[in-house]
């Protein structure tokens, strides 16, 4: 009985983990877009130059895309 409950728990945990990756990826993409466009749109003033903010934003977007891709892949295409 405990083994069945443990397997069910693991299955649920495995289902939520990719969702977490997808959500984290979306947040990183949004932070990257904010870093790139905030100063241009007058939403924030940073001590770094616009060139550095663009580089940081691009890195955040790439990392977010990687996280989102992994989350989507594990959620929808990882069939066992």
N, C-alpha and C positions, 0 to 999 in steps of 0.2 A: 504494500500500500504506500509506504513512504517513497519507494523507488518511483512509482507512477507520479506521485505528487512532485518529486524532485525533477523528473523529466518534463512535466508540464511547466514548472517554474522556469526551467532552463529555456524551454521553447518560447515562453513569453519574454524572457530577458533577451533572447536572441532576436526577437521581433522588434523590441524597443531600441536596441542598440543602433541599428541602421537608421531608424527615424531620428535618433539623436545626432548621428553624423550628418544627415540631410539638413536638419535644422541648424546645426553649427555651421555648415557650409553656407547656408543662406545668410546667416548673420555675418560671416566673414566677407561675403560678396557685398552685402550692404555697407559694412564698415569701409571696404575698399572704395566703393562708389562715393561714400561720404568724404573720404580722404581726398579723392580726386576733385570733386565738384563743390565741396562746402565753401571754400574760399571764393570760388568763381561766382557762386550764387549768394554770397554774403551771409552764409549761415555760421561761419566761424572764422576766427583769425588765429593762425598758427605761427609759431616761431621759426619753423622750417620754411625754406623756399618752396615755391609751387612745384619746382622740378623734383625736389625730394618727396613731396607729398604725392606726386604722381607715381613715383617709383614705389613708395610704400603702398599706395592704393593698388597698383598693379600686382604686387606680391600678395596682398590680401585677397584680391579677386582670384588669382591663380590658385592659392591655397583653398579658398572657399569652393572653387569649381572642383578641385580634387576631392574635397570632403563630400560635396553634394553628389558627385559622380559615384563615389564609393557607396554612399548611402542608397542611391537609386539602384545601383547594381546589386547590392545585397538584399534590398527589399523586393525587387521585382524579377531579377534574373537569376538568382541563386536558388535553383530548385533542387531539392534533395528527394 
